[in-house]
């Protein structure tokens, strides 16, 4: 039985007012349980997006993803899509609003690096079959299709598919369109096409995406604009620890930014400042500081 059919059967058998979904490789911290108990004491008239913290191999942090996992029991609210199943579409059809929360739960399914190639191949077969049946359906499938090629290092193919996702999302799903363009830019940068990468990245955003900060910094270095690169890396340090679209491993990104900033301070003749920044990066890499936290920016500024 497929995962989506198991999910549908579970929903059919549920009897409570609320549905809370956790997979076998997911756990709910005690403090998150307390927050959820407060929510379910209220009327069941909206759904809630929790923050899935996908633990990465080794001690390299996590990737946070906003995903609906708490919602009212309703006969027409069901999981859809062949992979990364979600209830958002059916909630939208039924007029049930989604409330974003910062309530975390932990997912260990990506912590085993050896299992990832097999998962990518399995997902690709499911996605290609779904797109063959309905190419104009859910544009998220084009995003997932691109991600598989990106993870395998086929960056030009990934860029093509992210561009297709952005095209199919335009005017329908603005957040997905923007996310696809950011990932298209990253793919082109990794493929050695910086000018094309720069054209994909959004401008004029008050709270920039961390990946945009990192890519803008890299593009500025290539162009010899070191002051601009330093500014983008400092903006990256200030990014809050939350779920972004596209998702990112924020802690490792901030550690990379600190290492680059240390080099920059040394090149400016401020070796004292460079040493302090290197020590800050080392503390974050060793887990003595929360690398993903915006407090890293405060510690950097104080140094």
GIKAWO-V940678 format. One record per helix or strand of 3 or more residues. SS is the DSSP state (H for helix, E for strand). FROM is the first residue (numbers start at 1). LEN is the number of residues. If there is no record, write none. Layout:
ss from len
SS FROM LEN
SS FROM LEN
This chain:
ss from len
H 3 11
E 18 3
H 30 11
E 47 9
E 62 11
H 88 6
E 98 10
H 113 21
H 140 12
H 155 15
H 174 17
H 194 7
H 210 13
H 226 12
H 250 18
H 271 15
H 295 8
